[in-house]
Amino acid sequence: MNYIERYVYAVKKHLPAHQKEDVGAEIKALILEQVSEEDDFQKIEKVLKDLGSPRKLAHSYRNQNRSLIGPDHFELYLDVLKIALKIVISINIFFGIVSFVGSLFVSEASLGLSIGTLFEDIIGNTISSALTTFGLVTLGFVVAIHFKWLDQNDEWMLKDLPELPKKPSKAGFSLRKTALETLGVGLGMAVLLIVLRLPWLAFDVGGSESDLTILTPANYAFYFPIFLGLLGFYLINQLIVIQQQGLSRLTLTLKILHSLSVVIVMFFMFFMEPAFLRVEDLTHLAELMGLNVSRLEEQINLILGVFLVLIAIGLGFDRYKDTKRLKKESSSHS
């Protein structure tokens, strides 16, 4: 068993991406100065035991102030906090969905209002519960450390070291980060489609046309498949990123095309035909707000314009960072 490689790998698992390679090489060189894989098990075990557990050794290399919990217990604190937050978030989502399904049978509210209430309940309850959980777990660890309830024994066995991955990941690539980013963007675009549709669903009474819309039904029906296509385009790009384990010229090109597509589609959706708001919608809204129709239209277009510019700037900045990172990776490999 390659215990030295497994020990170094275990240490690197607890380090940030920018430290993994340098610290891993340093630790491996330190170990090989004292022992090799050809030596007997007892000698290897003694050297690795003297270095301490991989988790605590990794912590000594991290430049972070963790005085509230302390270095001996911070990693355990993070593990417990992650598990607790996952449980709390899952429970809130589950009961939110159960409540939504039940409201469809007992409530006379429209589908749009029910969906809006679903998101409001899930997001509000999740944030509140997550903050409470964070506070309770943190307070619990502070009290447990103060009264010395936690076992500080650093005993560990070489057999507990993680197995080496069959296919080592490229430096700087994180499958978890990429997967979470993909999930976040996918959910974000799904929520955007639902929110854009909500008003004319919520105000749709008895099958008649709504009095007020964010997107007219015809507009929404036209752009719905386009947004689905953009989402599919993005997911394909992310699959290529995962397959190649990092950024490449192909993925950068696809990201740039996707960013341009998003900005162009939103520009046409807001400022071209079919209209963002119908004339009768603008008139009705202007009467409610006590404004001139032309003035109201100018304000709406200004808000949408600023919104679109911010999206364009954000996407452009992301692509700029991608380009710099790709150049840095290319120069380091050459």
C-alpha positions as CSV (number, residue, x, y, z in Angstrom):
1,M,0.0,0.0,0.0
2,N,1.4,3.4,-1.0
3,Y,0.9,5.0,2.4
4,I,3.1,8.0,1.7
5,E,1.1,9.0,-1.4
6,R,-2.2,8.4,0.5
7,Y,-1.0,10.5,3.4
8,V,0.0,13.4,1.1
9,Y,-3.4,13.1,-0.7
10,A,-5.2,13.2,2.7
11,V,-3.5,16.4,3.6
12,K,-4.2,18.0,0.3
13,K,-7.9,17.3,0.6
14,H,-8.1,19.8,3.5
15,L,-6.2,22.5,1.7
16,P,-7.5,25.3,-0.6
17,A,-6.8,24.8,-4.3
18,H,-4.0,27.4,-4.5
19,Q,-2.0,25.5,-1.8
20,K,-2.6,21.9,-2.7
21,E,0.4,21.3,-5.1
22,D,3.1,23.3,-3.3
23,V,2.2,22.0,0.2
24,G,1.8,18.5,-1.1
25,A,5.2,18.5,-2.8
26,E,6.8,20.0,0.4
27,I,5.3,17.4,2.7
28,K,6.2,14.5,0.3
29,A,9.8,15.7,0.1
30,L,9.9,16.0,4.0
31,I,8.7,12.4,4.3
32,L,11.0,11.0,1.7
33,E,14.0,12.5,3.5
34,Q,13.2,10.1,6.4
35,V,11.6,7.0,4.8
36,S,10.6,5.4,1.5
37,E,7.9,3.1,0.4
38,E,10.3,0.2,0.3
39,D,10.9,0.5,4.1
40,D,9.0,-1.7,6.5
41,F,5.5,-0.7,7.7
42,Q,6.6,0.1,11.3
43,K,9.1,2.7,10.1
44,I,6.7,4.4,7.7
45,E,4.0,4.4,10.4
46,K,6.3,6.1,12.9
47,V,7.3,8.9,10.5
48,L,3.7,9.6,9.5
49,K,2.5,9.4,13.1
50,D,5.2,11.9,14.1
51,L,3.8,14.4,11.5
52,G,0.4,14.1,13.0
53,S,-3.1,13.6,11.5
54,P,-3.5,14.8,7.9
55,R,-6.3,17.2,9.0
56,K,-4.2,19.0,11.6
57,L,-1.1,19.1,9.5
58,A,-3.1,20.7,6.7
59,H,-4.5,23.3,9.2
60,S,-1.0,24.4,10.1
61,Y,-0.5,25.5,6.5
62,R,-3.8,27.4,6.2
63,N,-3.5,31.1,6.8
64,Q,-6.9,31.6,8.4
65,N,-7.8,32.9,11.8
66,R,-10.0,30.4,13.5
67,S,-9.6,31.4,17.1
68,L,-13.3,31.1,18.0
69,I,-13.3,27.4,17.6
70,G,-9.6,26.7,17.6
71,P,-7.4,24.6,15.2
72,D,-7.9,21.3,17.0
73,H,-11.7,21.3,16.4
74,F,-12.3,23.6,13.5
75,E,-12.5,20.8,10.8
76,L,-14.9,18.8,13.0
77,Y,-17.0,21.9,13.5
78,L,-17.2,22.5,9.7
79,D,-18.2,18.8,9.1
80,V,-21.0,19.0,11.8
81,L,-22.2,22.4,10.5
82,K,-22.4,21.2,6.9
83,I,-24.4,18.1,7.9
84,A,-26.7,20.2,10.0
85,L,-27.3,22.8,7.3
86,K,-28.0,20.1,4.7
87,I,-30.6,18.5,7.0
88,V,-32.3,21.9,7.8
89,I,-32.4,22.9,4.1
90,S,-33.7,19.5,3.0
91,I,-36.5,19.6,5.7
92,N,-37.6,23.2,4.6
93,I,-37.7,22.3,0.9
94,F,-39.6,19.1,1.7
95,F,-42.3,20.8,3.9
96,G,-42.5,23.7,1.4
97,I,-43.3,21.3,-1.4
98,V,-45.8,19.4,0.7
99,S,-47.5,22.7,1.7
100,F,-47.6,23.8,-2.0
101,V,-49.1,20.5,-3.2
102,G,-51.7,20.7,-0.4
103,S,-52.7,24.3,-1.2
104,L,-53.5,23.2,-4.8
105,F,-56.3,21.1,-3.4
106,V,-57.6,23.2,-0.6
107,S,-56.9,26.8,-1.7
108,E,-58.7,28.8,-4.4
109,A,-55.5,30.9,-5.1
110,S,-54.2,30.8,-8.7
111,L,-51.3,28.7,-9.6
112,G,-49.1,31.7,-10.0
113,L,-49.8,32.9,-6.4
114,S,-49.2,29.4,-5.1
115,I,-45.8,29.2,-6.8
116,G,-44.9,32.6,-5.5
117,T,-45.9,31.6,-1.9
118,L,-43.9,28.4,-2.3
119,F,-40.7,30.3,-3.1
120,E,-41.4,32.8,-0.4
121,D,-41.9,30.1,2.2
122,I,-38.9,28.0,1.2
123,I,-36.4,30.9,0.9
124,G,-37.6,32.7,4.0
125,N,-37.8,29.6,6.2
126,T,-34.5,28.3,4.9
127,I,-32.6,31.5,5.6
128,S,-34.1,31.8,9.1
129,S,-33.4,28.1,9.9
130,A,-29.9,28.2,8.5
131,L,-29.0,31.2,10.6
132,T,-30.4,29.6,13.7
133,T,-28.6,26.3,13.0
134,F,-25.3,28.2,12.4
135,G,-25.7,30.0,15.8
136,L,-26.6,26.8,17.7
137,V,-23.8,24.7,16.3
138,T,-21.2,27.4,16.8
139,L,-22.5,28.0,20.4
140,G,-22.5,24.3,21.1
141,F,-18.9,23.9,20.0
142,V,-17.7,26.9,22.0
143,V,-19.4,25.5,25.1
144,A,-18.1,22.0,24.5
145,I,-14.5,23.3,24.0
146,H,-14.7,25.5,27.1
147,F,-15.8,22.6,29.3
148,K,-13.4,20.2,27.5
149,W,-16.2,17.8,26.5
150,L,-14.6,17.1,23.1
151,D,-12.0,14.4,22.9
152,Q,-8.7,15.9,21.9
153,N,-7.0,12.6,21.3
154,D,-5.1,12.7,18.0
155,E,-5.0,8.9,17.6
156,W,-5.4,7.8,14.0
157,M,-4.5,4.7,11.9
158,L,-2.8,4.5,8.6
159,K,-5.6,2.2,7.3
160,D,-7.9,5.2,7.7
161,L,-6.1,7.2,5.0
162,P,-8.2,7.8,1.9
163,E,-7.5,5.8,-1.2
164,L,-5.8,7.6,-4.1
165,P,-8.2,8.6,-6.9
166,K,-8.0,6.5,-10.0
167,K,-7.8,9.7,-12.2
168,P,-6.1,12.6,-10.4
169,S,-7.8,15.9,-10.9
170,K,-6.0,18.7,-12.6
171,A,-4.6,21.5,-10.4
172,G,-7.2,24.1,-9.6
173,F,-10.1,22.0,-10.7
174,S,-12.9,21.3,-8.3
175,L,-15.7,18.9,-9.3
176,R,-17.8,20.0,-6.3
177,K,-17.5,23.7,-7.2
178,T,-18.3,23.0,-10.8
179,A,-21.3,20.9,-10.0
180,L,-22.7,23.5,-7.5
181,E,-22.2,26.2,-10.0
182,T,-24.1,24.2,-12.6
183,L,-26.9,23.5,-10.2
184,G,-27.1,27.2,-9.2
185,V,-27.3,28.5,-12.8
186,G,-29.8,25.9,-13.7
187,L,-32.1,26.7,-10.8
188,G,-31.6,30.4,-11.4
189,M,-32.7,30.3,-15.0
190,A,-35.7,28.1,-14.0
191,V,-36.7,30.6,-11.3
192,L,-36.3,33.4,-13.8
193,L,-38.7,31.7,-16.2
194,I,-41.2,31.1,-13.5
195,V,-41.0,34.6,-12.1
196,L,-41.5,36.2,-15.5
197,R,-44.6,34.1,-16.0
198,L,-46.1,34.7,-12.5
199,P,-47.9,38.0,-13.0
200,W,-50.1,36.9,-15.9
201,L,-50.7,33.6,-14.2
202,A,-51.6,35.2,-10.9
203,F,-54.0,37.8,-12.5
204,D,-55.5,35.4,-15.0
205,V,-59.1,35.1,-13.8
206,G,-61.4,32.6,-15.4
207,G,-59.2,32.2,-18.5
208,S,-59.4,35.8,-19.5
209,E,-56.4,37.9,-20.4
210,S,-54.6,39.5,-17.5
211,D,-54.8,43.2,-16.7
212,L,-51.1,43.5,-15.9
213,T,-48.2,41.5,-17.1
214,I,-44.4,41.4,-16.9
215,L,-44.2,39.4,-20.2
216,T,-47.3,39.0,-22.3
217,P,-48.4,35.4,-22.9
218,A,-47.3,35.6,-26.5
219,N,-43.9,37.0,-25.6
220,Y,-43.4,34.4,-23.0
221,A,-44.4,31.6,-25.3
222,F,-41.9,32.8,-27.9
223,Y,-38.9,33.1,-25.5
224,F,-39.6,30.1,-23.3
225,P,-37.9,27.6,-25.7
226,I,-35.1,30.1,-26.3
227,F,-34.3,30.2,-22.6
228,L,-34.5,26.4,-22.4
229,G,-32.0,26.3,-25.3
230,L,-29.6,28.7,-23.5
231,L,-29.9,26.5,-20.4
232,G,-29.1,23.4,-22.5
233,F,-26.2,25.2,-24.1
234,Y,-24.8,26.1,-20.7
235,L,-25.2,22.5,-19.3
236,I,-23.3,21.1,-22.4
237,N,-20.5,23.5,-21.8
238,Q,-20.3,22.5,-18.1
239,L,-20.2,18.8,-19.1
240,I,-17.2,19.6,-21.3
241,V,-15.5,21.4,-18.4
242,I,-16.0,18.4,-16.2
243,Q,-14.8,16.0,-18.8
244,Q,-11.6,18.0,-19.5
245,Q,-11.3,18.9,-15.8
246,G,-10.6,22.6,-16.3
247,L,-10.8,25.5,-18.7
248,S,-9.8,25.1,-22.3
249,R,-10.0,27.2,-25.4
250,L,-13.1,25.3,-26.5
251,T,-14.9,25.9,-23.2
252,L,-13.8,29.5,-23.1
253,T,-15.2,30.0,-26.6
254,L,-18.5,28.4,-25.7
255,K,-18.8,30.5,-22.5
256,I,-18.2,33.7,-24.6
257,L,-20.9,32.6,-27.1
258,H,-23.3,31.8,-24.3
259,S,-22.8,35.2,-22.6
260,L,-23.4,37.0,-25.9
261,S,-26.5,35.0,-26.5
262,V,-27.9,35.8,-23.1
263,V,-27.4,39.5,-23.5
264,I,-28.8,39.5,-27.1
265,V,-31.9,37.5,-26.2
266,M,-32.7,39.7,-23.2
267,F,-32.2,42.8,-25.3
268,F,-34.7,41.6,-27.9
269,M,-37.1,40.3,-25.2
270,F,-37.2,43.7,-23.5
271,F,-36.9,46.2,-26.3
272,M,-38.1,44.6,-29.5
273,E,-41.4,43.1,-30.6
274,P,-43.5,41.5,-29.2
275,A,-43.7,44.4,-26.7
276,F,-42.6,44.0,-23.2
277,L,-45.7,45.6,-21.9
278,R,-48.8,46.1,-24.1
279,V,-50.2,49.6,-24.6
280,E,-53.3,48.9,-22.5
281,D,-51.0,47.5,-19.7
282,L,-49.0,50.7,-19.7
283,T,-52.1,52.9,-19.6
284,H,-53.6,50.9,-16.7
285,L,-50.3,50.9,-14.7
286,A,-49.8,54.7,-15.3
287,E,-53.3,55.4,-14.0
288,L,-52.6,53.3,-10.9
289,M,-49.3,55.2,-10.3
290,G,-50.6,58.6,-11.3
291,L,-48.0,59.0,-14.0
292,N,-47.9,60.0,-17.7
293,V,-47.8,56.9,-19.9
294,S,-44.7,58.1,-21.8
295,R,-42.9,59.0,-18.6
296,L,-43.7,55.5,-17.2
297,E,-42.4,53.9,-20.3
298,E,-39.2,55.8,-20.1
299,Q,-38.7,54.8,-16.5
300,I,-39.4,51.1,-17.2
301,N,-37.0,51.2,-20.2
302,L,-34.3,52.9,-18.0
303,I,-34.7,50.2,-15.3
304,L,-34.5,47.4,-17.9
305,G,-31.5,49.1,-19.6
306,V,-29.6,49.3,-16.4
307,F,-30.5,45.7,-15.6
308,L,-29.2,44.6,-19.0
309,V,-26.0,46.6,-18.7
310,L,-25.3,45.1,-15.3
311,I,-25.8,41.6,-16.7
312,A,-23.5,42.4,-19.7
313,I,-20.8,43.8,-17.3
314,G,-21.0,40.8,-15.0
315,L,-20.7,38.3,-17.9
316,G,-17.9,40.3,-19.5
317,F,-15.9,40.4,-16.2
318,D,-16.4,36.6,-15.8
319,R,-15.1,36.0,-19.3
320,Y,-12.1,38.3,-18.7
321,K,-11.2,36.3,-15.6
322,D,-11.6,33.0,-17.6
323,T,-9.3,34.4,-20.3
324,K,-6.6,35.4,-17.7
325,R,-6.9,32.0,-16.0
326,L,-6.5,30.1,-19.2
327,K,-3.4,32.1,-20.2
328,K,-1.9,31.5,-16.7
329,E,-2.6,27.7,-17.0
330,S,-1.2,27.6,-20.6
331,S,2.0,29.5,-19.5
332,S,2.5,27.2,-16.5
333,H,2.2,24.0,-18.7
334,S,4.7,25.3,-21.3
